[in-house]
Amino acid sequence: MNPATPQLPTEAQISQTIAFIKRRFNHPNMAKPINRSVKEGYTEAIRILAEGITDPRLIDGPTTVQGRAIADMAIDYLKGGRSQHVLINVPLKA
C-alpha cells in the first residue's frame, strides 16, 4: 500500500468506533463539568460517524474548541486521515 493513500475505515470499523465512543460515556470522569467539551465533541462525533459526514461545514453542536476538534477528528477518521485509536482516546481530566 502506498503510504500517501489514506486507508478509509470499513463500515464494521466505523460501527466499532461508535461503540467504543459510547462506552467512553460510562467513564466516571465523563460526567464531570470539566469534561463537558469532550462529551459534546463525542456526541457530535457519533452523529458524524453514523451519518457519514465528511464536510466540516456540517458540524453542528460543539460550542467549545475541544468539542469542535473532536468532531473534526471524526471527519478526518472517515477520510482515512486519523486513526481510530486517536479518536477514541481523547484524554479526560480528573
C-alpha positions as CSV (number, residue, x, y, z in Angstrom):
1,M,0.0,0.0,0.0
2,N,1.2,3.5,-0.8
3,P,1.8,5.4,2.5
4,A,0.3,8.5,0.9
5,T,-3.0,6.8,0.2
6,P,-5.4,7.2,3.1
7,Q,-6.9,3.9,4.5
8,L,-10.6,4.5,4.7
9,P,-12.4,2.7,7.6
10,T,-14.8,0.0,6.7
11,E,-18.5,0.0,7.9
12,A,-17.6,-2.5,10.5
13,Q,-14.7,-0.3,11.8
14,I,-17.0,2.7,11.9
15,S,-19.6,0.7,13.9
16,Q,-16.9,-0.5,16.3
17,T,-15.6,3.1,16.7
18,I,-19.1,4.3,17.6
19,A,-19.4,1.5,20.1
20,F,-16.1,2.5,21.7
21,I,-17.1,6.1,21.9
22,K,-20.4,5.2,23.5
23,R,-18.5,3.2,26.1
24,R,-16.4,6.3,27.0
25,F,-19.6,8.0,28.2
26,N,-19.6,5.4,31.0
27,H,-16.3,6.6,32.4
28,P,-16.8,8.3,35.8
29,N,-14.9,11.4,34.8
30,M,-17.1,12.0,31.7
31,A,-19.8,13.3,34.0
32,K,-17.6,16.0,35.5
33,P,-18.2,19.5,34.2
34,I,-14.5,19.9,33.3
35,N,-15.0,17.2,30.6
36,R,-18.1,18.8,29.1
37,S,-16.2,19.7,25.9
38,V,-15.1,16.1,25.4
39,K,-18.7,14.9,25.9
40,E,-20.1,17.3,23.4
41,G,-17.4,16.5,20.9
42,Y,-18.0,12.8,21.2
43,T,-21.8,13.3,20.9
44,E,-21.2,15.1,17.6
45,A,-18.6,12.5,16.6
46,I,-21.2,9.8,16.9
47,R,-23.6,11.7,14.7
48,I,-20.8,12.3,12.1
49,L,-19.8,8.7,12.0
50,A,-23.4,7.4,11.9
51,E,-24.3,9.7,9.1
52,G,-21.0,9.5,7.2
53,I,-20.5,13.3,7.3
54,T,-17.2,14.3,5.7
55,D,-17.9,18.1,5.3
56,P,-16.7,20.1,8.3
57,R,-19.3,22.8,7.5
58,L,-21.9,20.3,8.6
59,I,-20.6,20.0,12.1
60,D,-23.4,21.1,14.4
61,G,-23.3,21.2,18.1
62,P,-19.9,21.6,19.8
63,T,-19.6,25.1,21.4
64,T,-16.0,24.6,22.6
65,V,-12.8,24.5,20.8
66,Q,-12.1,20.9,22.1
67,G,-15.5,19.7,21.2
68,R,-15.1,21.0,17.6
69,A,-11.7,19.5,17.4
70,I,-13.1,16.1,18.3
71,A,-15.8,16.4,15.7
72,D,-13.1,17.4,13.2
73,M,-11.1,14.3,14.2
74,A,-14.2,12.1,13.4
75,I,-14.3,13.6,9.9
76,D,-10.6,13.0,9.5
77,Y,-11.1,9.4,10.6
78,L,-13.8,8.9,7.9
79,K,-11.5,10.3,5.3
80,G,-8.7,8.0,6.4
81,G,-6.5,10.7,7.9
82,R,-6.9,9.8,11.6
83,S,-6.6,6.5,13.4
84,Q,-9.4,5.0,15.5
85,H,-7.0,5.0,18.4
86,V,-6.5,8.7,18.4
87,L,-10.3,9.4,18.0
88,I,-11.4,7.2,20.9
89,N,-8.7,8.1,23.3
90,V,-9.1,11.8,23.9
91,P,-7.9,12.3,27.5
92,L,-10.4,13.1,30.2
93,K,-9.5,15.4,33.1
94,A,-9.7,14.0,36.6
